[in-house]
């Protein structure tokens, strides 16, 4: 359970942006930014933060400066500033890439297995026959683990940012919580990450595996189309 903190903030400029949301069946909640990484140095909030907090990572990814790169953003919230800053210091793109691959490759396998199960004959027959079996699911898990545990290279830490926000009910301003949120932005060349993931997939299964055709198909799709949609789904 989060501890309610009351913090007196002195000398912070006025005109903070507040977002208020409410509905007839629930209490109103107001969120106001009290300070951020740029407050003391009078540095404006960077565009990537504004875009990310307003519209998500897909909007950041669509910006022209990132057309040849994937954007990977880590985010953590807590009531202790030192905790969230320490989290940001220890965050690596590998963590997020691994989590993203585990979720999306599992979904891709399931989709392709279901498609194969509905197909009679052809190259996917062996996959269809194995669908749903415990052994087959174990092969999928083994393949996913092999891909996730690869040390992907080429990611560069571009920037980080933190913000202190207050959440309260406008009708009870004496009861509120103050939370710090930290953001970390990494980028990695699209071609480089696509190649590494495709290679990891191809080497995660043997040619006699029931997963082989499905896995090679996934690797080819990544080389051709990339993983932008995967990042946006995280």
C-alpha positions in Angstrom: 0.0 0.0 0.0 1.4 3.4 -0.9 2.0 5.9 1.8 0.3 9.2 1.6 2.9 12.0 1.6 2.5 15.7 2.0 5.2 17.8 0.5 5.6 21.5 0.8 6.9 22.8 -2.5 8.4 26.3 -2.3 9.3 28.6 -5.2 7.8 26.6 -8.0 6.4 28.6 -10.8 2.6 28.7 -11.3 0.6 27.6 -14.2 1.0 23.8 -13.8 -1.1 21.7 -16.1 -3.8 19.7 -14.4 -5.8 16.8 -15.8 -9.2 16.2 -14.2 -11.2 13.0 -14.9 -14.4 11.8 -13.3 -17.6 10.0 -13.8 -21.0 9.9 -12.1 -20.2 6.5 -10.4 -16.8 7.4 -9.1 -14.8 10.2 -7.4 -13.2 13.0 -9.3 -9.4 12.9 -9.5 -7.1 15.8 -10.3 -3.4 15.3 -11.2 -1.1 18.3 -11.0 2.6 18.3 -11.7 4.5 19.9 -8.9 8.0 19.7 -10.3 10.2 17.8 -12.7 13.8 17.3 -13.7 14.0 20.6 -15.4 12.4 22.8 -12.7 15.5 24.1 -10.9 17.4 24.8 -14.2 14.3 26.1 -15.9 14.6 23.5 -18.6 11.4 22.7 -20.5 9.9 19.2 -20.6 11.3 17.5 -23.7 9.0 16.7 -26.6 9.5 13.0 -26.3 8.0 13.1 -22.8 5.1 15.3 -23.8 4.3 12.9 -26.7 4.7 9.8 -24.6 2.6 10.9 -21.7 -0.1 12.2 -24.0 -0.3 9.6 -26.7 2.0 6.6 -25.8 5.1 5.1 -27.3 3.6 4.6 -30.8 3.4 8.4 -31.1 7.0 8.8 -30.1 8.0 6.1 -32.5 6.2 7.9 -35.4 8.3 11.0 -35.1 10.7 11.6 -38.0 13.9 11.5 -36.0 13.1 7.9 -35.0 12.1 6.6 -38.5 15.2 4.3 -38.7 15.2 3.4 -35.0 13.1 1.7 -32.4 12.2 3.6 -29.3 12.2 1.7 -26.0 10.9 3.6 -23.0 11.1 2.4 -19.4 8.7 3.9 -16.8 8.5 3.5 -13.0 6.4 5.2 -10.4 6.9 5.4 -6.6 6.6 7.7 -3.6 10.3 7.6 -3.0 12.4 9.8 -5.3 15.7 8.0 -4.7 14.0 4.6 -5.4 12.7 5.6 -8.8 16.0 7.3 -9.7 17.9 4.2 -8.7 15.5 2.2 -10.8 16.2 4.4 -13.8 20.0 4.1 -13.3 19.7 0.3 -13.3 17.2 0.0 -16.2 18.5 -1.4 -19.5 16.9 -1.8 -22.9 17.5 -5.5 -22.6 14.9 -5.8 -19.9 12.2 -4.2 -22.0 13.2 -6.0 -25.2 13.0 -9.3 -23.3 9.6 -8.6 -21.9 8.3 -7.4 -25.2 9.6 -10.5 -27.1 8.2 -12.9 -24.5 4.7 -11.4 -24.8 4.6 -10.9 -28.6 6.4 -14.1 -29.7 4.1 -16.2 -27.6 1.1 -14.5 -29.2 2.6 -15.0 -32.7 3.2 -18.7 -32.0 -0.4 -19.2 -30.8 -1.8 -17.4 -33.9 0.3 -19.4 -36.3 -0.4 -22.7 -34.6 -4.2 -22.0 -34.7 -3.8 -21.2 -38.4 -1.9 -24.4 -39.0 -4.5 -26.4 -37.1 -7.1 -25.2 -39.5 -5.1 -26.1 -42.6 -5.1 -29.6 -44.0 -1.9 -30.8 -45.7 1.0 -28.6 -46.7 4.2 -27.7 -44.8 2.3 -26.8 -41.6 0.8 -30.3 -41.1 3.3 -31.4 -38.5 2.7 -28.2 -36.6 -1.0 -28.6 -36.7 -0.8 -32.2 -35.5 1.3 -31.1 -32.5 -0.9 -28.1 -31.5 -2.3 -28.3 -28.0 0.0 -31.0 -26.8 2.1 -30.6 -23.7 5.2 -31.4 -25.6 4.4 -28.9 -28.2 3.8 -26.2 -25.7 7.1 -27.0 -24.0 8.8 -26.5 -27.3 7.2 -23.1 -27.7 8.4 -22.2 -24.2 11.9 -23.4 -24.9 12.1 -21.4 -28.1 10.7 -18.2 -26.4 13.2 -18.5 -23.5 16.1 -19.0 -26.0 15.1 -15.8 -27.8 14.4 -13.7 -24.7 17.8 -14.6 -23.1 19.9 -13.4 -26.0 21.9 -10.3 -25.2 20.7 -7.8 -27.9 23.3 -5.2 -28.7 23.1 -1.7 -30.3 20.8 0.0 -27.8 21.8 3.6 -26.9 20.5 5.5 -23.8 19.2 8.8 -25.2 17.6 10.6 -22.3 15.8 10.3 -19.0 13.3 12.4 -17.1 11.4 12.5 -13.8 8.2 14.2 -12.7 6.5 14.7 -9.3 2.7 14.7 -9.5 0.0 15.2 -6.9 -3.2 13.2 -7.1 -6.2 14.5 -5.1 -10.0 14.9 -5.1 -10.8 18.5 -5.8 -13.5 18.3 -3.1 -10.9 17.1 -0.5 -7.6 18.9 -1.2 -6.3 18.0 2.2 -6.1 14.3 1.2 -3.7 13.6 -1.6 -0.8 11.4 -2.7 2.5 12.6 -4.3 4.2 10.2 -6.7 7.4 10.4 -8.6 7.5 8.9 -12.1 10.8 8.3 -14.0 11.1 7.7 -17.7 14.1 6.3 -19.6 14.5 6.5 -23.4 16.6 4.1 -25.4 16.9 3.8 -29.2 18.2 1.0 -31.3 18.6 0.8 -35.1 15.6 -1.1 -36.6 17.7 -3.1 -39.1 20.1 -4.2 -36.3 17.4 -5.3 -33.9 15.3 -7.0 -36.6 18.4 -9.0 -37.7 19.2 -10.1 -34.2 15.7 -11.2 -33.3 15.3 -13.1 -36.6 18.7 -14.8 -36.1 17.7 -15.7 -32.5 14.5 -17.3 -33.7 16.1 -19.2 -36.5 18.7 -20.8 -34.1 16.1 -21.5 -31.4 14.7 -24.6 -33.1 16.2 -27.6 -35.0 15.1 -28.5 -38.5 13.3 -31.6 -37.2 11.2 -29.6 -34.7 7.4 -29.3 -35.2 8.1 -25.5 -34.7 10.6 -25.2 -37.4 8.4 -23.9 -40.3 6.4 -21.7 -38.0 9.5 -20.2 -36.5 11.3 -19.5 -39.8 8.1 -17.8 -41.1 8.1 -15.5 -38.0 11.8 -14.7 -38.6 11.2 -13.8 -42.2 8.3 -11.6 -41.3 10.4 -9.7 -38.7 13.2 -9.1 -41.3 10.6 -7.8 -43.8 8.2 -5.9 -41.6 10.0 -5.2 -38.3 8.5 -5.1 -34.8 7.0 -1.6 -34.5 3.6 -2.9 -33.7 5.1 -5.1 -31.0 6.7 -2.1 -29.3 3.4 -0.1 -29.5 1.5 -3.0 -27.8 3.8 -2.9 -24.7 
